[in-house]
Amino acid sequence: MTLRNPVMTASGTFGYGTEYTDFMELGRIGGVFVKGTTLEPRQGNDYPRMAETPSGMLNAVGLQNKGVDYFVEQIYPVIKEYDTHMIVNVSGSTVEDYVACSERLAALEKIPAIELNISCPNVKEGGMAFGTSCVSAAQVTKAVRKVYPGTLIVKLSPNVTDIAEIARYVEAEGADAVSLVNTFLGMAIDAESRRPKLSTITGGLSGPCIKPIALRMVWQVYHAVSIPVIGMGGICSWQDAIEFILAGATAIQVGTCNFVDPSVSVKIVEGIDSYLQRHQIDSVNDLVGAMETL
Amino acid sequence: MKQLVFTIRSNEPLNDQNHLLKVAPSDNTPLPLMLPGQFVQILVENAPHTFLRRPISINNHDPEKNEIWLLVQVVGEGTRKICEMKCGDQLNMLLPLGNSFTIPSAPGHFLLVGGGVGTAPMHFLGKILKENGFTCDFLLGGTSEMNILQRSEFEQIGTLYCTTEDGSLGEKGFVTHHSLLQNKVYDFIYSCGPKPMMVAVARYAKERGIGCEVSLENLMACGFGACLCCVEKTTRGNVCACTEGPVFDINELRWLD
């Protein structure tokens, strides 16, 4: 899979791309990771699902989606016409769920890649459970690799002791790339009412507040694996994007910031272009992992 | 939906908590069609603890002046920053967002019930109803007289009835205790305000078989259907209040189950 540019949008923050077409041209960015798709429809968690935090937010959406059949029949015919790579984020409660969902998506000509979400903190079963142990991360990657011939990206959880070790395990089982990080497990309490701000008590923290930790993890994983690393975590500007690329990301995803500025991804594309011109760098690929030493 | 930069034409404090901002597109772009019940998402700049936009309902759209009115209540840092803005300052907004109240197809008696800052969309709705030839009554509630906002604007559109919790204006108590609701029969009720008030209004309407629409204020991140945070449980399952709402027919909601 070759990207027009390294800027893509993160699953769960960009709908199916359709939600953003009033605000920007999808053809200007490298790709769109559509919202988490599961084998069966899911209602998601109860309201409230969101709490604002300093420089970020907590969410507990819980993979609300209408299931892979609905995606194939109703969503795909619309989004296959979009002028960018449309990549589907796949989640499940069991290895069999991931396999069945991935098999259905493998049949879709205009979906060049899937992103295995083994890192969602907001569902009781599956999700993050697969991404917090090397053995289960490897197991689900191996099973999907057998049935999915396209580009297989595995999205890693930051809620682990050593993210680089998990990355090595999924690389060994045939992942073509890893993307990181998903959200950090967090919580918030209303001091007056003494109640949790999320219906699930805990949720996933995202936004600029996680950027330094995400950047460190991308740098660690870049040095641990040979496959491309897709970096994300609080990217809101071209400077943020360049930092991730210098730390080792071949491409980046813009996530929560899409909510604040729905055209931010295009601004990041433009910012990277002028940075490359200003520094007389031919290709953004020359910057991957190119952090200098002090 | 558009992302536009607006210039503040005026910022008038209505009391110690609420400001009325009149804004127009900085480049004089003609405003898109806006409907009563729709809202905007305001970017709050230079406020370190405010990351997300602030959803504010449209209080009025004046096509001749190419201007919209926003009634903003100071709740936290974000809304405080907005209320501190001065004439000539600029605001980045997404608009128009959400669905709208249903405009009736036949004449009748219409009641618009608002509580607190929830009276804001009732003003725009009342104006559009009047422009379409309908007469309406407003029933507005607040803690005290100073919290019943824009009274003269409402009086220009229809008949105004009030309740206050301290009895300083109109009848003492909550809107649903107002004698109007015992004495007059309505064909349709619209409401926006605190959820307990809207639930009481919905119950009143449902018990009498009166059609009723309410406008919700669920917490949201994006405002255009991408984050799936502002969901409301409905007869159709969880739906986004920002795109499928904020206006809902009470029969779709699960409040009275």
Interface residues (C-beta under 8 A of the other chain):
Chain A: G12 T13 F14 G15 E19 Y20 D22 F23 K35 Q43 G44 D46 Y47 P48 R49 M50 A51 E52 T53 P54 S55 G56 M57 N59 V61 Q64 G207 P208 T256 N258 F259 V260 D261 P262 S263
Chain B: M1 K2 Q3 L43 P48 H49 T50 F51 L52 R53 L94 N218 L219 M220 A221 C222 G223 F224 G225 A226 C227 L228 C229 C230 V231 E232 K233 G237 N238
